[in-house]
Amino acid sequence: MIRAAGVAEVTDTDFEAEVLGSELPVLVEFTADWCPPCRQMGPVLTAVAAQEGERLKVVQLDVDTNPLTTNAYKVLSMPTFMVFRDGEPVRSMVGARPKRRLLEELTEVL
């Protein structure tokens, strides 16, 4: 998987601990190597992680190697972004977007 700098990778194994158990809200990008828009989001996620790191945890999950989590949240399109707070998904967004728009959408849930 092509990881964004400063963004952790989560898996089916550690999703519960890293995302559902997080003290901070978590932005999860459901991504795949074969997805060009996912690759475009790398620099955006890096920037968001750097800018909002104290208020928001940013992670990526590879849908091809983590089918349990992908299916549990009914993720069908890449990239899908989900914001989890207190172990619950509170926002879902599908498709690549510019940093400004992503930050605006995150403002509502942070």
Buried (B, 14 or more C-beta within 10 A) or exposed (E): BEBBEEBBBBEBEBBEEBBEEBEBBBBBBBBBEEBEEBBEBBEBBBBBBEEBEEEBBBBBBBBEEBEEBBEEBEBEEBBBBBBBBEEEBEBBBBEBBEBEEBBEBBEEEB
